[in-house]
């Protein structure tokens, strides 16, 4: 039965991290747009597509586009930092999520600069030099990998021999279901 709980924890953590990363990233765009007088037309979080925020008006496009990945890494790091400080037993889940957000946002921005796709393309079109995007990836990706380092035991690997915190496994399953429902409810494809 331990392997079932391990499977639930791993699969739900990966899926919830992907969906949560997109939600936090888009929240950064929305917050910056609203703070700068922009008008959000639609946020797409559908689980079968790549998330995006469409704006009807965007007076500060470079700021708004950078806010997605910046908030997308800062908010999860802050959440993990608080959980770590409070010595919450499940802080490893937020540590994994913060690492996931660092790696995903870093790769998305740095590698996206080469094809000028998505946010990276918008950043370059609005005046950001490509080296800013590469620097962002150069800082965030290794930081994310560092956060993941040594966390395998919490997911049942190594000396844990498949044993995981069952409560954590089902908290992540619930988070996954909530994020799927949120994605289906907010913005279509």
N, C-alpha and C positions, 0 to 999 in steps of 0.2 A: 504494500500500500504506500510505502514511502516514495516509491518512484512515481506513483500517480500524483501525489502532492507536489513532488519536484517538477513534473511535467506541467502541472497547472501553474505553478509559480513562474517557471521559465517562459512558457508561451504567453501567459497573460501579462507578464512584466514587459516582454518585448512588444506586444501589440499595444498595450496601454502607453508605453514609452513613445511609440511612433505617433499614436493619436494625440497624446498629451503634448508632445513636442510641437506638433502642428498647431494645436489650440493656443499654446503659450506664445508661439511665434506670431500668429495672427493677432493675438491680443496686443502685442507690441505695436503692430501697425495701427490697430484701431485706437489705442490710447494716444499715440502720437498724432494721428489724423485729427482726432477730436480736440486735442490740446492746441493744435495749430490752426484750428478753424476749418479743417477739412470735413467733408460730408461722406460718411460711409454708406455706400449703396448696398453692398452685400458682402457677407463673409461665407465662404464655402469651406466646410469641414467634412464633407461627405467622405466616409471611409474608403470609397473606391476611387478616389481621385486625389490629386495633390491639392492641398489647401491654398486658398488665396483670399485676398481682401480687395474688393473692387470699390473704388472711390468715385463719387460723382464730382467732387471738387477736392483739389489737393494743392493748397497754396505753398506747401513746403515738401515737395516730393522726395528730395534727398534725405531729409530728416525722417520722414515717414518710412521710407524703404529701409533705412538702417535700423530703425526702432524694432523691426521684427526680429532680426537675429540678435541684436543686443539685449532686448528684453527676454528673448527666447533662451539666452544663456544665463542672464543675471537672475531672473526670477527662480529658476530651479536651483541655482547655487545658493541663493538666499534661503529657500525652503529647506535644503539639505543642511545648511549651516545652523539654522534654528533647531532642527531635529537633532543634530549632532550635539549642540550645546545643551539641549534639554535631556540628552542621553536616552532618547526614544529608542526602544528596542528595534523598531522597524526603520531606523534611519538609513540602513543600507539600501532600502528601496528608493529613497530620495537621492542617495548618492549615485545609484545606478542611473536613475532618470536624469540627474544633472550631467553625468558623463555622456549619456546618450544625446542630450541636447547640445552639448559642446561639440561632439563629433559630428552630428548631423548638420547643425548650422554651419560649422566650420567648413565641412566638405562642400555643402551646398553653395556657399558664397565663394570660396576659393576656386573650386573646380568650375562653377558656373561662370566665372569670369572669362574662361577660355572660349566658351560658346556664346557668351553674353546672353544667357538664358535666365528667366525668372527675375528674382530680386537682384542678382548680380548684374544682369543686363541693364536693369533700371538704374542701378547705382552708377554704372559707367556712363550711361546716356545722360545722367543728371550731373556729371562732372567728377565723380570719384575716380581717382587714378587706380588702375588695376592692382598696383602694389598694396594699396590699403586692403583690398579683398584678400590678397595672398597673405598679408600679415595677420589678418583676422583668423584665417585658417591655420596659419603657423602657430598661433597662440592657443586657439581653442581645441584643435584636434589632439595635440599631445596632452593638454590639461584633461580632456575627457578620458583619454586612455589611462592617464595616471589615476583618475578617480575609480576606474574599473579595476585597476590592479589589486590583486589580493582579495577580491570580493567573491570569488568562486565558491568558497565554503558556505556562504549564505544561500547559494543556489544548489547546494547538494553535491558539489564537485569535490574531488580530492578526498581528504580524510573524513568528510561528512558522509560519504558513501550513500548519497541519495536522500539523506535526512535534511528536511527543511522545516522552517517554522510554518505550521499549517495555517495559523491565523494570517500570516503574511500572504500565503498563497491565495487564500480566499478573499482577502482584502484586495489583492491585485485583480482577481477575477471580477469582483464587484466594480472596481475602478474601470476595468476594460468594458464591461457592459454599460456603465454610465457614459463613458466616452463614446462608445458606438452609438448609443441613443442620442447623445448630444450632436454627434456628427450627422446622423440621419435627420435630426430636427433642425439643424442650422444650415441653411443654404443648400440648394440642390447642386447637381453637377453642372 
